[in-house]
Amino acid sequence: MRVVIYLVLCVSLVKICEAEMQKEMYATVPQLITAAGYPNEKHRVVTEDGYILQLHRITAGRRVARKTDHHSKKGKKAILIVHGLLGSSGDFIIMGPKRSLAYLLADAGYDVWLGNLRGTIYSSHLKFSKKNPLFWDYSFHEHGKYDAPAMIDKVLNVTGLPKVMYIGYSMGTTTFFTMMSERPEYNEKVLNFVGLAPAVYLDNVRPIATMLLKNLELTKSMRTNGMVSANLGRDFMNFIVNSICSMHQPEQDMCMRVVFMVVGEDYEQADWEMNPIILTRIQPASWRQLEHFGKIAITGVFTSWEDGLWGEVKPYNLTNVKVPVTLLYGENDQLTEKSQIMRLSRELKSAGVLESVSAGCSWPKFNHLDFTFARDVGTLFNEPFVRRVRALFNKYSPN
């Protein structure tokens, strides 16, 4: 009888765990924030070229009583966090309250705003549906020229603050530098910038970009076959996660082997329970986003798109950046490699805006994805990072 009861309890526990995993896979960011016990808001902005973007705001830490939430927002220091390629605002909350950056910053007393660039499930267009190729006719150039400025204006209009701290991760950093090149007036609205795994120079991935874009003509082939965007879809992602990935057997997990080939190997910090959830929540991208990054890699220049992948090379103007810049890299990041970040840091130093450049943490295998998804991201990176944020505010905030 005890054996039967034990088996029933085990089966029930498995079902509960599966249900919780399903919830985390498909719940919206506001739903996850609410479930974690944090007060939050949704805000909508419309860009100059017609894209509708949703921002997710965590107005206070979990310990702040809901009844005092309205007053707790007054005068708080605001932070805008912008995600990377294939990501969304969810990247900064999905690891939970004790690990994710947005929660730790909210608990530290900051007004946290999570941006969503065009292309995520939290975006749409005034005229075009996502089935229309015209919806996907953009790269990170438009992120910087239109999306980031619209989000910054929204934060400042709602809070009444004169400036916001901008934290970018990967493509979120590309967006920032593009914005400052194309819209230098936004230097007046940004207190300072922190770049996590900045994606500006990508010479190290030139062979991959050349093979995929020039030799195989991958994006051209995808368009020819009717794929309007780089989007695997929920059903196909479920198939991959359930059939190819072996999350509980790292030595057999083909998914993470492929991922580690791109971002750097770190089996010790891979969270095998969370990986199915992280993979399922991957966001679409436009083909031009991938091509624009490819153009940077192939040319070795942080160049605008101009007339296409093989067209004119026209460098973005990094001397337009006038705010203090902090750069953090992963020692084992194979995508945004340390040498390329040091190249960027030298340019920013010569322009007089480099605050500092350093490793994100002491873990030698810290890779590109570890900034958001490492098993111990809370203690390895985010907790010390919150202290860094406090020091930057103390140094540059007018209050």
DACORJO-V492856 format. One record per backbone hydrogen bond with DSSP energy under -0.5 kcal/mol. NH is the residue of the N-H (numbers start at 1). CO is the residue of the C=O. E is the energy in kcal/mol with one decimal. If there is no record, write none. Layout:
# DACORJO-V492856
nh=<NH NH>
co=<CO CO>
e=<E E>
This chain:
# DACORJO-V492856
nh=<5 6 7 8 9 10 11 12 13 14 15 16 17 18 19 20 21 22 23 24 25 26 27 32 33 34 35 36 37 38 41 43 45 47 50 52 53 53 54 55 56 57 57 58 59 59 60 61 64 68 69 72 73 74 76 79 80 81 81 82 87 91 92 93 94 96 99 100 102 103 104 105 106 107 108 109 110 111 112 112 113 114 115 115 120 123 124 126 132 135 136 136 137 138 142 143 144 145 146 147 148 150 151 152 153 154 155 156 157 158 159 160 164 165 166 167 167 168 168 169 170 172 173 174 175 176 177 178 179 180 181 182 183 186 187 188 189 190 190 191 191 193 194 195 196 196 197 197 199 200 205 206 209 210 211 212 213 214 214 215 216 218 221 222 223 224 225 226 227 228 230 231 237 238 239 240 241 242 243 244 245 249 252 253 253 254 254 257 258 259 260 261 262 262 263 264 270 272 275 277 278 279 280 281 282 283 285 290 291 292 293 294 295 296 297 298 299 300 303 304 308 311 314 316 318 320 321 324 325 326 327 328 329 332 333 334 334 337 340 341 342 343 344 345 346 347 348 349 350 351 352 353 354 355 355 356 358 360 366 368 371 371 372 373 374 375 377 380 381 382 383 385 386 387 388 389 390 391 392 393 394 395 396 397>
co=<1 2 3 4 5 6 7 8 9 10 11 12 13 14 15 16 17 18 19 20 21 22 23 28 29 30 31 32 34 33 57 55 53 51 47 124 45 51 122 43 114 41 55 112 39 57 39 106 61 65 66 68 69 71 73 111 165 79 113 167 84 88 89 90 90 93 96 96 92 92 100 101 102 103 104 106 105 77 58 110 79 56 81 113 117 120 52 50 129 132 132 133 134 136 139 139 140 141 142 142 143 146 147 148 149 150 151 152 153 154 155 156 189 78 192 80 165 166 194 82 196 169 170 170 171 172 173 174 175 176 177 178 179 183 184 185 186 186 187 164 189 324 166 326 168 194 195 328 170 198 202 203 205 206 207 208 209 209 210 210 211 212 217 218 219 220 221 223 222 226 285 229 233 234 235 236 237 238 239 240 240 246 249 249 250 244 252 253 254 255 256 257 258 259 259 260 267 270 271 274 274 275 276 277 279 86 230 286 287 288 289 290 291 292 293 294 295 296 301 314 305 308 312 302 316 317 318 191 353 193 356 195 358 366 330 263 332 335 337 337 338 339 340 341 342 343 344 345 346 347 349 348 348 325 353 325 327 329 363 263 367 368 369 369 370 269 374 376 377 377 378 381 382 383 384 385 386 387 388 389 390 391 392 393>
e=<-2.4 -2.5 -2.5 -2.5 -2.5 -2.4 -2.7 -2.5 -2.4 -2.4 -2.3 -2.4 -2.5 -2.6 -2.3 -2.4 -2.4 -2.4 -2.1 -2.1 -2.1 -1.9 -2.2 -2.2 -2.5 -2.4 -2.4 -1.5 -1.6 -2.1 -2.2 -2.5 -2.5 -2.9 -1.8 -2.8 -2.8 -0.6 -1.6 -3.2 -2.4 -2.7 -0.5 -2.7 -1.1 -0.7 -0.7 -0.6 -1.3 -1.4 -1.4 -1.9 -1.0 -0.9 -1.7 -2.5 -3.1 -0.5 -2.8 -2.5 -1.9 -1.6 -1.6 -1.7 -1.9 -1.7 -1.5 -3.0 -1.7 -0.6 -1.9 -2.6 -2.1 -2.7 -1.2 -1.7 -2.2 -2.7 -1.9 -0.9 -3.1 -3.3 -2.7 -0.6 -1.4 -1.3 -1.9 -2.6 -1.6 -1.8 -0.6 -0.7 -1.2 -1.9 -0.8 -1.1 -2.2 -2.5 -2.4 -1.6 -2.9 -1.8 -2.2 -2.7 -2.5 -1.8 -2.3 -2.4 -2.6 -2.4 -2.4 -2.1 -1.8 -2.1 -2.2 -3.1 -0.5 -0.5 -2.5 -2.2 -2.8 -2.8 -2.0 -1.4 -2.5 -1.2 -2.4 -2.2 -2.5 -2.4 -1.6 -2.6 -3.9 -2.4 -2.0 -1.4 -1.2 -0.6 -0.6 -2.0 -0.5 -2.8 -2.3 -3.4 -3.2 -0.6 -0.6 -2.8 -1.0 -0.9 -1.8 -1.6 -2.5 -2.8 -2.1 -2.6 -2.6 -0.5 -1.8 -2.2 -2.7 -3.2 -2.3 -2.4 -2.2 -2.2 -1.7 -1.9 -2.4 -0.8 -2.9 -1.6 -2.2 -2.4 -2.0 -2.4 -2.8 -2.4 -1.9 -2.1 -2.0 -1.9 -2.5 -0.6 -1.0 -0.9 -1.1 -1.3 -2.1 -2.3 -2.9 -1.5 -0.9 -1.0 -2.5 -2.0 -0.8 -1.0 -1.9 -0.6 -2.6 -2.8 -2.0 -1.4 -1.4 -2.6 -1.3 -1.4 -2.4 -2.9 -2.2 -2.1 -2.4 -1.9 -2.3 -2.9 -2.4 -2.0 -2.0 -2.7 -1.4 -1.4 -0.7 -3.1 -1.2 -1.4 -1.6 -0.5 -2.9 -2.5 -2.5 -2.7 -1.9 -2.4 -1.7 -1.4 -0.7 -1.0 -0.7 -1.8 -2.5 -1.5 -1.8 -2.5 -1.9 -1.5 -2.3 -2.5 -2.1 -1.3 -1.3 -2.3 -0.8 -3.3 -0.6 -1.2 -2.0 -3.4 -1.6 -1.4 -0.5 -0.7 -1.7 -3.0 -1.1 -2.7 -1.8 -3.1 -1.6 -3.0 -3.0 -2.2 -2.5 -1.2 -1.7 -2.6 -2.1 -2.0 -2.2 -2.5 -2.5 -1.5 -2.5 -2.6>
